[in-house]
Amino acid sequence: MGLDLYGKIEPLLGFEEEKQKLYEVFLDKLSELGIKNFLDIGCGSGAFMQLAKNAGFEPEGIDVSRVMVERAKKAGLQVYHGDICQLDRKYEAATAVFDVINYLDKEELAKFFVCVKNLLKKGGYFICDMNTLYGFEEIAQGSLIIDNDEQFVAIDAEFADNRLITKIYLFEKRDSCYKKEAEEIVQYYHEMGFLKKLGLELIDIDFISLYGEEADKVLMTWKGK
């Protein structure tokens, strides 16, 4: 799963208001559970971690994207690069914010849940969000063009057979010519029934509307058995 190009263009996408709203939902849930120390899986550039740190939490993060990890480290955050299955640490809780589990197919997700369970202290919590079917079909699907003097970004996303395939193209001006980069990202819609079979206990569920009146995300709180 390559997300380095996405990490590069993320500041141009204009999702800050929606992300902040989702971050607040996660922080409220962590507070409700009495959590201080947690691991943010797929932490990206560390925006959620920074907000949590400022609010008195003790976050650590991990991400597969070197671009994102370096950006987070420059912000002074404790972040690891790599796979959570290789991380030999224990936490009160773990989070996966803004579509992280949608990037995993069923086989990968089953392994992911095992590794999350191994990261948690006894009775620890895993909090994650996931796109609803409406979120994929009506919000994520479509095209987007971003054009400024130095960069041109074209994004095309198509949802079919429970998969969202997003193609990203970036053209950056270099003197008198443009350098092209391209990336394809696949996300998956998962049924709740499947997730419940993956070894953690679902103790709470909340539906969230970031982009309109209908729920485009679902927030799930799991507990280690």
C-alpha positions, 0 to 999 in steps of 0.5 A: 500500500503506497501512500507517499504521494497521498501524503505529499498532496494531503495539505492541498485537499482541504479536508481540515474542517472535517478532520478536526471534527473527527479528531474531536470525536476520538478525543472525547471517546479517549477521555470517556474511557479514561485513556492517557497513553495510546498508539495512533496507528496510521498516524500520518503527519501527526495532526491528531497526535499533536491535538491529543498531546496539546489536550494532555494525552500521551500519544505515540504513533506508527505509519507505513509512509516514510514521508508522513513519519518524517513530517511527524518527527519534525513536529517533535512527536514520538513516531515509528516507521513500519508495521504494527505487527513488529512493534514490541510495546503495550498500550492502554489503547490504540486508535486508527483515525480517518479511514485507516482500516478501509485500506486493508482487504479482508485478509489484511484486516484479520491479521491487523486485528490480531496485531492490534490485540497483541499491542493492547494491555489487558482490557485495553481499547481499540477505537477506529472509524470506517467509511459507510457505504454512503460515504463511499458511494456519495462522498469519496467517489468522484473527481477532483482537480487542484491547480496552482502556479507550481502544482497540478493535482488530478484525482479520480475515484471509482467505487465498485464491488465494495472497492474504491480505486483512487488514481492520483496524478501530481505535476510539479513545476521544475524550471520550464518543465513539469515532473509527473508522479502517479499513485493508485490507492485501493480502499475496501468497504467492510461489513460490520458482521465480518469485523465482529469475528476478528477477535475483539469485543465491540462495546460501542458504535457511533454514526458520524456525519462529516460532510452532510446529514447522512452518516458517512463514517462509523466510529467503533470502540473495541475491547480486548478479550 
